[in-house]
Amino acid sequence: MCKEYVYIFVRQDMSKEQQLVQSAHATLVLGHKLKNRKDVSELYYAVIGVANLLELAQGMKHLQKRNHEFVTFYEPDQGNTLTAIATYPIKDEDRGDLRKYPKLKFL
């Protein structure tokens, strides 16, 4: 069986707690979209920290350029601002330079 990965990008210009919550929101949106289509327990997850909204937008452009689909989460309590995204599952051999993104480290 081929491994598949979900990449979750979250802004780090929020508290650590909010980074966790926003990551969970984006993952939940993805899970809702995948229900009845994919056994999510078989997926691998990578959480990527980006500095701010600009870097999140750059990550989205990178994903679009490589034809990787993703979902977005806009936080209502922050003026419906984009806070996190999660990719649809990506096959191991299709991850390419996504492997180079640094994993989330709390600042």
Short mmCIF file of the C-alpha atoms (twelve columns), coordinates in Angstrom:
data_MODEL
# 
_entry.id   MODEL 
# 
loop_
_atom_site.group_PDB 
_atom_site.id 
_atom_site.type_symbol 
_atom_site.label_atom_id 
_atom_site.label_alt_id 
_atom_site.label_comp_id 
_atom_site.label_asym_id 
_atom_site.label_seq_id 
_atom_site.Cartn_x 
_atom_site.Cartn_y 
_atom_site.Cartn_z 
_atom_site.pdbx_PDB_model_num 
ATOM 1   C CA . MET A 1   0.000   0.000  0.000  1 
ATOM 2   C CA . CYS A 2   1.278   3.456  -0.943 1 
ATOM 3   C CA . LYS A 3   1.755   5.915  1.904  1 
ATOM 4   C CA . GLU A 4   -0.241  9.127  1.656  1 
ATOM 5   C CA . TYR A 5   0.444   12.377 3.446  1 
ATOM 6   C CA . VAL A 6   -1.613  15.370 4.493  1 
ATOM 7   C CA . TYR A 7   0.218   18.654 4.937  1 
ATOM 8   C CA . ILE A 8   -1.295  21.159 7.332  1 
ATOM 9   C CA . PHE A 9   0.028   24.708 7.076  1 
ATOM 10  C CA . VAL A 10  -0.689  27.010 10.020 1 
ATOM 11  C CA . ARG A 11  0.212   30.620 10.707 1 
ATOM 12  C CA . GLN A 12  2.525   31.197 13.653 1 
ATOM 13  C CA . ASP A 13  1.583   34.793 14.317 1 
ATOM 14  C CA . MET A 14  -0.941  33.471 16.861 1 
ATOM 15  C CA . SER A 15  -0.555  31.932 20.292 1 
ATOM 16  C CA . LYS A 16  0.617   28.311 20.485 1 
ATOM 17  C CA . GLU A 17  -2.851  27.302 21.592 1 
ATOM 18  C CA . GLN A 18  -4.427  29.017 18.597 1 
ATOM 19  C CA . GLN A 19  -1.940  27.368 16.240 1 
ATOM 20  C CA . LEU A 20  -3.084  24.010 17.544 1 
ATOM 21  C CA . VAL A 21  -6.766  24.924 17.291 1 
ATOM 22  C CA . GLN A 22  -6.456  26.362 13.781 1 
ATOM 23  C CA . SER A 23  -4.562  23.265 12.596 1 
ATOM 24  C CA . ALA A 24  -7.336  21.114 14.022 1 
ATOM 25  C CA . HIS A 25  -10.004 23.213 12.289 1 
ATOM 26  C CA . ALA A 26  -8.360  22.799 8.868  1 
ATOM 27  C CA . THR A 27  -7.899  19.065 9.443  1 
ATOM 28  C CA . LEU A 28  -11.536 18.718 10.480 1 
ATOM 29  C CA . VAL A 29  -12.677 20.488 7.301  1 
ATOM 30  C CA . LEU A 30  -10.554 18.055 5.284  1 
ATOM 31  C CA . GLY A 31  -11.903 15.067 7.221  1 
ATOM 32  C CA . HIS A 32  -15.448 16.155 6.481  1 
ATOM 33  C CA . LYS A 33  -14.631 16.328 2.765  1 
ATOM 34  C CA . LEU A 34  -12.968 12.902 2.844  1 
ATOM 35  C CA . LYS A 35  -15.683 11.080 4.783  1 
ATOM 36  C CA . ASN A 36  -16.816 7.894  3.064  1 
ATOM 37  C CA . ARG A 37  -13.929 8.242  0.588  1 
ATOM 38  C CA . LYS A 38  -10.820 7.557  2.602  1 
ATOM 39  C CA . ASP A 39  -9.759  5.754  5.763  1 
ATOM 40  C CA . VAL A 40  -8.083  8.707  7.458  1 
ATOM 41  C CA . SER A 41  -6.455  6.453  10.057 1 
ATOM 42  C CA . GLU A 42  -4.085  5.283  7.315  1 
ATOM 43  C CA . LEU A 43  -2.784  8.776  6.522  1 
ATOM 44  C CA . TYR A 44  0.437   10.420 7.669  1 
ATOM 45  C CA . TYR A 45  0.364   14.055 8.771  1 
ATOM 46  C CA . ALA A 46  2.936   16.850 8.638  1 
ATOM 47  C CA . VAL A 47  2.231   20.210 10.275 1 
ATOM 48  C CA . ILE A 48  4.109   23.103 8.726  1 
ATOM 49  C CA . GLY A 49  4.482   26.409 10.547 1 
ATOM 50  C CA . VAL A 50  4.514   29.585 8.454  1 
ATOM 51  C CA . ALA A 51  5.247   33.016 9.866  1 
ATOM 52  C CA . ASN A 52  2.136   34.890 8.773  1 
ATOM 53  C CA . LEU A 53  -0.656  35.296 6.226  1 
ATOM 54  C CA . LEU A 54  1.784   36.215 3.454  1 
ATOM 55  C CA . GLU A 55  3.751   32.983 3.915  1 
ATOM 56  C CA . LEU A 56  0.511   31.010 4.078  1 
ATOM 57  C CA . ALA A 57  -0.522  32.548 0.739  1 
ATOM 58  C CA . GLN A 58  2.880   31.622 -0.709 1 
ATOM 59  C CA . GLY A 59  2.374   28.044 0.475  1 
ATOM 60  C CA . MET A 60  -1.018  27.972 -1.226 1 
ATOM 61  C CA . LYS A 61  0.528   29.183 -4.492 1 
ATOM 62  C CA . HIS A 62  3.197   26.498 -4.209 1 
ATOM 63  C CA . LEU A 63  0.527   23.830 -3.763 1 
ATOM 64  C CA . GLN A 64  -1.567  25.177 -6.653 1 
ATOM 65  C CA . LYS A 65  1.458   25.249 -8.943 1 
ATOM 66  C CA . ARG A 66  1.989   21.548 -8.237 1 
ATOM 67  C CA . ASN A 67  -1.729  20.748 -8.595 1 
ATOM 68  C CA . HIS A 68  -2.125  19.684 -4.957 1 
ATOM 69  C CA . GLU A 69  -5.675  20.279 -3.755 1 
ATOM 70  C CA . PHE A 70  -6.278  21.708 -0.296 1 
ATOM 71  C CA . VAL A 71  -8.960  23.051 1.997  1 
ATOM 72  C CA . THR A 72  -8.848  26.349 3.854  1 
ATOM 73  C CA . PHE A 73  -9.993  27.501 7.251  1 
ATOM 74  C CA . TYR A 74  -11.024 31.085 7.968  1 
ATOM 75  C CA . GLU A 75  -11.379 31.905 11.665 1 
ATOM 76  C CA . PRO A 76  -14.651 33.723 12.434 1 
ATOM 77  C CA . ASP A 77  -13.270 35.051 15.738 1 
ATOM 78  C CA . GLN A 78  -10.410 36.725 13.858 1 
ATOM 79  C CA . GLY A 79  -12.490 38.592 11.299 1 
ATOM 80  C CA . ASN A 80  -12.776 35.567 8.995  1 
ATOM 81  C CA . THR A 81  -9.029  35.638 8.409  1 
ATOM 82  C CA . LEU A 82  -7.320  32.681 6.752  1 
ATOM 83  C CA . THR A 83  -5.398  30.840 9.466  1 
ATOM 84  C CA . ALA A 84  -4.669  27.320 8.181  1 
ATOM 85  C CA . ILE A 85  -4.912  24.988 5.206  1 
ATOM 86  C CA . ALA A 86  -4.735  21.210 4.803  1 
ATOM 87  C CA . THR A 87  -3.893  19.299 1.652  1 
ATOM 88  C CA . TYR A 88  -5.870  16.412 0.326  1 
ATOM 89  C CA . PRO A 89  -3.860  13.193 0.702  1 
ATOM 90  C CA . ILE A 90  -0.713  13.211 -1.438 1 
ATOM 91  C CA . LYS A 91  0.974   9.975  -2.480 1 
ATOM 92  C CA . ASP A 92  4.498   9.543  -1.178 1 
ATOM 93  C CA . GLU A 93  6.028   9.658  -4.655 1 
ATOM 94  C CA . ASP A 94  4.154   12.913 -5.436 1 
ATOM 95  C CA . ARG A 95  5.338   14.892 -2.405 1 
ATOM 96  C CA . GLY A 96  8.452   16.229 -4.131 1 
ATOM 97  C CA . ASP A 97  9.735   19.410 -2.530 1 
ATOM 98  C CA . LEU A 98  6.993   19.395 0.103  1 
ATOM 99  C CA . ARG A 99  9.431   17.214 2.068  1 
ATOM 100 C CA . LYS A 100 11.686  20.266 2.454  1 
ATOM 101 C CA . TYR A 101 9.154   22.355 4.377  1 
ATOM 102 C CA . PRO A 102 10.241  22.670 8.015  1 
ATOM 103 C CA . LYS A 103 7.877   20.998 10.473 1 
ATOM 104 C CA . LEU A 104 6.053   23.135 13.025 1 
ATOM 105 C CA . LYS A 105 8.135   24.319 15.948 1 
ATOM 106 C CA . PHE A 106 6.546   26.542 18.513 1 
ATOM 107 C CA . LEU A 107 8.170   29.963 18.487 1 
# 
